[in-house]
Amino acid sequence: MHSPTARFVKLRLLPAREMRYHFHMTSERTADFPRRTLEDMVNDCLEGAPCDLDVHYGEPMSGHCTFGVGGPADCFLRPSGEGFRAFAAALLARAGAQGVPVFVLGGGANIVVADSGIPGIVLDMGGWTGEAGRTEGGMRFRSGTELDDAARVAAEAGLSGLEFLAGMPGTVGGAVWMNARCYGREISDVLRETEGLDPAVNPPEGFRLPADPAEFGYKRSPFQDRRSLILYASFRLVPGDPGAIRTEMEGYRRDRLDKGHFRFPSAGSVFKNNPAFGGPTGKIIDGLGLRGLRIGGAQVAPWHGNIIVNTGGASASDIRALTLDLAARVRAATGFELEPEILFVP
């Protein structure tokens, strides 16, 4: 996604005797890539870069995204522990050389995985979490850290700036990728630096990218146009009263609950807002009387026009069809072209 600006030093790897390797086969599927090919790739990466690793073949993605839909991944990997970064680098190098796609999964909070699943490898960042040190005037987090956890840790340290993330589903890495926004704030307002791996070169190189406001926009980041694996994000925070910070965070959590974000499986806002339309997308959809519109198990939330929910048994195809139908109806009535905020994978 961008040229590297610095190399990381080599990590100390876990000795092989300390490695934990868990294998699962959870679904029968005619994989896009032969299972033996994927098994050999994973084993070769582990041999050169040991780490704790959960491996699932044919893993249903419905259990890994907030919509609760999605077919199986050919190979689902969740590395963790000290060897995470070295294993990820080895995996990206080997997969790139063999033409096997790697899909990086954060919190699964903004995606709709196809009913046919994901070909190749899913790299789940859920094993790469937690605070990774303090910076001058801020904090550094691993990219798999849940946003609410990052806000909580900052609050406990008496540091203000991440309050608007309280209660927001998703991870630090995903929020940086999307430039997540809520309550008039966005990630780029507080982002100092991003660190990661650049798989455009082989072997992948480490990079450090200072945040440049000119490269970010409304739910846009430079990472959407370039290949990279985000490993860390550092944030500019300011000292604050822990009690006041926690009170503000609780207010945001209550507001999300009151707005019905978690009543049914969903991915939050379906479409981006556009100031040129003269009002929020949800109000435009409401004004056309489209609340409650339904295809299969997918429904426009009866309480919010810009949320689609899984009422039970929805398929990814239902959600995609309803998204397209909504956009077509708004286009026909207003001429506005709605831009989806949720991502359809693949």
Secondary structure, DSSP 8 states (H G I E B T S, - for coil): ----S----------GGG--EEEEE------SS-HHHHHHHHHHHHHHS--EEEEEEEEEGGGGSTT----EEEEEEEEESTTHHHHHHHHHHHHHHHT--EEEESS-SSEEE-TT-EEEEEEEGGGS-SEEEEETTEEEEETTSBHHHHHHHHHHTTEES-GGGTT--SBHHHHHHHT-EETTEEGGGTEEEEEEEETTSSS-EEEEEE--GGG-BTTB-GGGSS--EEEEEEEE-EE--HHHHHHHHHHHHHHHHHTTTTSSSEEEESB---GGGTS-HHHHHHHTT-TT-EETTEEE-TT-TTEEEE-SS--HHHHHHHHHHHHHHHHHHH-----B-SEEE-
